[in-house]
Amino acid sequence: MTAQPDLTVNIGALELRNPVLAASGTFGYGSEYGRFVDLSDFGGIVTKTLTPEPWPGNPPPRAAETAAGMLNSIGLQNVGVEAFIRDKMPYLRNVDTALIVNVGGGPVEEFVYVTERLSDCEGIDALEINMSCPNVSGGMDFSTDPGRAAELVSTLRGITELPLIAKLTPNVTDIGEIARSVEEAGADAISAINTLRGMAVDIRTRRPMLGAVTGGLSGPAIKPVAVAAVYRIANEVAVPVIGIGGIMSGEDAVEFLVAGATAVQVGTATFVEPHAGPSVARTLAEWCAASDVPSVRSLIGSIRIPSQEEAPCHRS
Ligand SMILES: Cc1cc2nc3c(=O)[nH]c(=O)nc-3n(C[C@H](O)[C@H](O)[C@H](O)COP(=O)(O)O)c2cc1C
């Protein structure tokens, strides 16, 4: 039994004390949870997507529970980058964990504006580019087309020194192709996945459960899709991959690391239990100790794919 496993991992130049991050859009601007959770138990937190101007989001209802998950159509409601810098950064600067700020927008110029403003702001460790929101018109355009994905990342690469994490959508035919294009354009890491497009109908009223009709599916229901995406991406690129999708426990985090992730993000689980992120980090450490794994780094990409002779034959 390993006493104190080493949980540190690196996302490019950024060292995290453990591989567990809070996912964008599920952890507000950090301060909302600071009263309930010790934020330094996280390897880092990722804040809600910011746009140049404050944004009200989509009409309600904006969330619906589904089997093993939830649908949301929040639609990038946020305070806008100026209010974020003025009102949220004084708190976030004093939080003892890595701060990753998620950047969004419509046209490229909006991403550029937000990135420029944040690059001048002290206390931010990295930017995550939300190229993949299914809940805004045109929100996924940047990560469904390799050319547009590369154009966005290379434009932002040219204007900031901060590490850039490209967050990809699973709503594509081949996520590996998109991953390759953003790596070539200068992304320091890739996070995957954002939500899957989904819909639910209230059969009594025959109305959609969400005001925006469709939304994004998250939670344990999407975990196998996310693990497959991480495995695919990790086989295509050399930069670190951050796995997201349905993580509820330390064992779930191990699964993502073995499939190729360097770090993970916890999203929907936080709505079930506000301590979900720290609990994933703690149970990951316990699992490593009980499994004689001295460092989580040794788990990354350690998957064993059976040879053709060993593999069972699947015809379905
Ligand atoms: C209510 C809600 C709001 C979200 N808002 C954002 C967002 O603003 N930006 C973003 O990049 N992802 C957003 N996401 C996606 C999550 O960060 C994450 O990629 C996704 O939910 C899958 O992880 P999970 O299954 O652990 O929730 C949101 C997810 C939920 C459930």
The ligand as an SDF file (V2000), in Angstrom:
LIG
                    3D

 31 33  0  0  0  0  0  0  0  0999 V2000
  -25.6920   23.5810  -16.3680 C   0  0  0  0  0  0  0  0  0  0  0  0
  -24.4540   23.4480  -17.1980 C   0  0  0  0  0  0  0  0  0  0  0  0
  -23.8380   24.5960  -17.7000 C   0  0  0  0  0  0  0  0  0  0  0  0
  -22.6810   24.4820  -18.4760 C   0  0  0  0  0  0  0  0  0  0  0  0
  -22.0770   25.6140  -18.9490 N   0  0  0  0  0  0  0  0  0  0  0  0
  -20.9170   25.5250  -19.6250 C   0  0  0  0  0  0  0  0  0  0  0  0
  -20.2130   26.7020  -20.0240 C   0  0  0  0  0  0  0  0  0  0  0  0
  -20.6260   27.8260  -19.7500 O   0  0  0  0  0  0  0  0  0  0  0  0
  -19.0700   26.5440  -20.7240 N   0  0  0  0  0  0  0  0  0  0  0  0
  -18.5460   25.3140  -21.0320 C   0  0  0  0  0  0  0  0  0  0  0  0
  -17.4810   25.2370  -21.6640 O   0  0  0  0  0  0  0  0  0  0  0  0
  -19.1840   24.1740  -20.6540 N   0  0  0  0  0  0  0  0  0  0  0  0
  -20.3360   24.2590  -19.9470 C   0  0  0  0  0  0  0  0  0  0  0  0
  -20.9690   23.1170  -19.5320 N   0  0  0  0  0  0  0  0  0  0  0  0
  -20.4060   21.7930  -19.8900 C   0  0  0  0  0  0  0  0  0  0  0  0
  -19.5720   21.2040  -18.7460 C   0  0  0  0  0  0  0  0  0  0  0  0
  -18.4570   22.0020  -18.4420 O   0  0  0  0  0  0  0  0  0  0  0  0
  -19.0830   19.7730  -19.1110 C   0  0  0  0  0  0  0  0  0  0  0  0
  -18.2790   19.8350  -20.2770 O   0  0  0  0  0  0  0  0  0  0  0  0
  -20.2530   18.8160  -19.3720 C   0  0  0  0  0  0  0  0  0  0  0  0
  -21.3280   19.0660  -18.4970 O   0  0  0  0  0  0  0  0  0  0  0  0
  -19.8390   17.3380  -19.2300 C   0  0  0  0  0  0  0  0  0  0  0  0
  -19.3570   17.0730  -17.9240 O   0  0  0  0  0  0  0  0  0  0  0  0
  -20.3020   16.4510  -16.7400 P   0  0  0  0  0  0  0  0  0  0  0  0
  -20.9860   15.2380  -17.3190 O   0  0  0  0  0  0  0  0  0  0  0  0
  -19.3440   16.1280  -15.6230 O   0  0  0  0  0  0  0  0  0  0  0  0
  -21.2720   17.5070  -16.3710 O   0  0  0  0  0  0  0  0  0  0  0  0
  -22.1340   23.1970  -18.7570 C   0  0  0  0  0  0  0  0  0  0  0  0
  -22.7610   22.0450  -18.2480 C   0  0  0  0  0  0  0  0  0  0  0  0
  -23.8970   22.1610  -17.4650 C   0  0  0  0  0  0  0  0  0  0  0  0
  -24.5320   20.8980  -16.9240 C   0  0  0  0  0  0  0  0  0  0  0  0
  1  2  1  0
  2  3  1  0
  2 30  2  0
  3  4  2  0
  4  5  1  0
  4 28  1  0
  5  6  2  0
  6  7  1  0
  6 13  1  0
  7  8  2  0
  7  9  1  0
  9 10  1  0
 10 11  2  0
 10 12  1  0
 12 13  2  0
 13 14  1  0
 14 15  1  0
 14 28  1  0
 15 16  1  0
 16 17  1  0
 16 18  1  0
 18 19  1  0
 18 20  1  0
 20 21  1  0
 20 22  1  0
 22 23  1  0
 23 24  1  0
 24 25  2  0
 24 26  1  0
 24 27  1  0
 28 29  2  0
 29 30  1  0
 30 31  1  0
M  END
$$$$
